[in-house]
Amino acid sequence: MKKLFLTIGIAAISGMAFSQNAIDALTMSQTNPVLGTARYSGMAGAFNALGGNPSAIKDNPAALGVYRSSDLTFSPSMYINNDGDLKGALDNFAFVINLPSKKQKHGYITSSIGFNYNRLINFSRYTRNRGERVDFSLSDEFAKDGPGSLYYDKGVELGIINDNEGKSCFGGEEVIRKNTMMEKGHVGQWDIAYGLNISNLAYLGASLSFTTLEYKQTTMFEETTLPDEAFDRWYSDQVYYADGHGFNFRLGAIVRPIDEFRFGVSFETPTYYKITDYSDMQIDDDMGDPLKIDDSELRYSMRTPLKFKTGVGIVIGKNAMIGVDYQYENFKKLRLKYDDIYLDNETDVAETQMNAVHTLKLGGEVQVVDGFFLRAGLAYASAPMNDYDRDVAENTVNYRMISIPRESIFVTGGAGYKGEHFYCDLAYAFQNKKEILYNYLPIWHTDEPTKHDLKTRNIIATFGWRF
């Protein structure tokens, strides 16, 4: 078996147009807007103006000002990816310490300090292209690089490129192409926050957040051809892995002019990440001995867009409430930096191909009998990126499967019980994310990307104690 390991993580810096780095950055920068405690998720995360929930702190730290008691909460979850795989996670853990005043009439009423963990997104997918017949080969692209280039020379050594003719050995034959993409990992965030209640009319808050990121993408590509008297096959396995840590800062306010109405607004700085990624490519034709090139790693910085959030809340006594939230983040401002130098190609991809994302969330809760609640919610996030222009897709080099995210729709629901001190909740959240899949870039002139729905499901339980 002859194999070759090709390190591609550094390619964007060495001059090749590996804009997948920008798309990887986009994938790792996106968050799930409804993920949190079961109560938060059951109402589609529409808590910017309502507050009083641990996961609301990640949207608006003024949510802490609404607390009138201390709180300890724990939210395990299960999530099911598009292929039906079931996995577990911890979506939220929080400890809120309430600091009431003695007067509790005007001015300073109470404040709270919160220590809060939220999982912002789970990466989990298994997407397969079971086989399609095409009249071109990825090795045609290797051959175009010409002698002296890494892919051409190793393709010759592997036997998929004819050096005498300077072209692919698969050229002119019908090829059956198969492709698979797998993702796993998550982004988590720890908040240290403080919220203040002033006269039960205004709530102010601030938080410092630390994020952790882990992302792994594995793609498997295979081509076979069936001429009259021979059978040829070659395939490649590529792994891209990134881990990092970052921080951001958040300010927020909630105003309650009357008991039934609340208005919330918050501002979140960009998250500044330090990331280390690893990338290698393995090509195999089931013949000979393996050939390897040593793996390497790349360290760089990533800056996500800032976020502006606002919302309104309607509270109907102790029986019902409704929240409506809006979030804005502009991915045109996504930036990658290596050795204190911004990557021009990735900046160009962000500025020309990416969009501002508008997220709308609507959620409601009603008390059906004393202590028992039902919840429901809807959320929509617009597309963070356009499809590639055809000329861009034909001139961008990236030899692994690419997923371009489009708009997402969330449908949620849940139920809960609240006693004098103990409470528990259960929620279900469904996400349908539209996307466009490329088998690889550059796209062949007769090839077309495919549209795909990536559907995931989350089941969240929350157990809490207020004291």
C-alpha positions, 0 to 999 in steps of 0.5 A: 500500500502506497500512501502519502501524507501532505501537510496543507495547513500552512498552504494559505500562507505560502501562496495557495488560495486555501480559502477553506481556512476562512470557511473553517473559521466561519464554522468555528465562529458560529453558535447555536442561538437556542442552546442552554438550560432546558427553560432557555432552550424550550423558549428558543433562547428569547431571554434578552429582556426577561433575564433570571436564567443562567443561560440568559447571561450569555446574551445579556449579563443584566439577566443577573440583576433580575435574580432575587435568590441564589441559584445552583443549576445543572443541565445535561443533554443528549444530541442526535446528529443528522446520521442518527448518532446519539451523544451526550454533553453538558449544556449549562452549569451555573452558580449564582450568588445573590446579594440583597440589600436591607431596604429593598425599596429604592436605589440599590435593591439587589445584585448577583454574581454569576459563575456560568458555563454554557456550551455554545455549539456541538459539532457533530455530523456524518454526511455521505455522497454514496456515489456519482458518475463523472467524466473527470477526476480530482487527479486532473487538478493535481496534473495541472500543477505540473512537474515540481509541484507537491501534488503532481510529483507525489501523484506521479510517485503514487501512480495516478499521474502519467509523468510522460504525458503529464496528465492524470491516469484517470483522464477521459474515463468515467469515474465513480466518485464517493465522498464523506465528511465527519465533524466533531467537537464543541465550543464552550464558554465560561462567564464571570458576571455581575448584575445589579437591580436598581429600584426594580426599574433598571437592571445592569450587568457586565461579564468577562467570558473565556471560551474553549474550542475544539473542532475536527473534520475528517473527509474521505474521498474515493474514485474508481473507474471501470474500463473494459479490462481493468479496475482502478481505485484511489482515495484520499483521507484528510484530517483537519483539527483545531483547538484554541481558547479565547475571551470576550467582554459583554455589557447589558441592560434591562429596563422595566418601565411597568411590571408587564413590559421589559426591554433589553439590550446588550453588546458583546465584543469580538471573541479573540482566539489563539488557535493551533490547527493540524492538517494532513492528507493521505492518498492511497491506491492500495499498492506499494509501501507508504510514503510520508511527509512529516506533519506540521502545525500552524498557530494563528489568531482569529477574531470573530464579529462583535454581537449586538442583541436586543429584545422585549419581554411581556410578563403576565403576572405569574402565569405567562411570559413572552420574549422576542429577541434580535441578534446582529453579527457581521461575518464580513468582519471575521479575521485571521492573523498569522504572526501579527499579519492579517491573511489577505486571502481570508480577509477577501473571502470574508469581505466578499463572500460572507454576510451579516447574520440576523437572528430572530427568536420568539418564545413563550411560557404558560403556567398550566397549573400551580408549579407546572409550565409549558414552553415553545419557541421558534428561531431563525438565523439568516445565511452567514455566507453566499454561495461561491461565485463560479469564477471563485469556485473554479480558481480556489484550491482546496482538496477536501469537502467543503460545507457552506452554511446557509440559513437555519431554522429552530423549533423548540418546546418544553415543560417544567416544574418549579417548587419552593426551592427545587425546579426541573425542566425538560426541552427539545430543540430541532435545528434544520440548517441549509448548506451547500456542499462541494466535493472539493475546490476548484470545481470542475467546469461541468460539476455542480455543488449540491444543496443539503439540509443538516438536521440535528436534535437536542434533548436538554434536562435541567435540575436546579436549586434556589436558596 
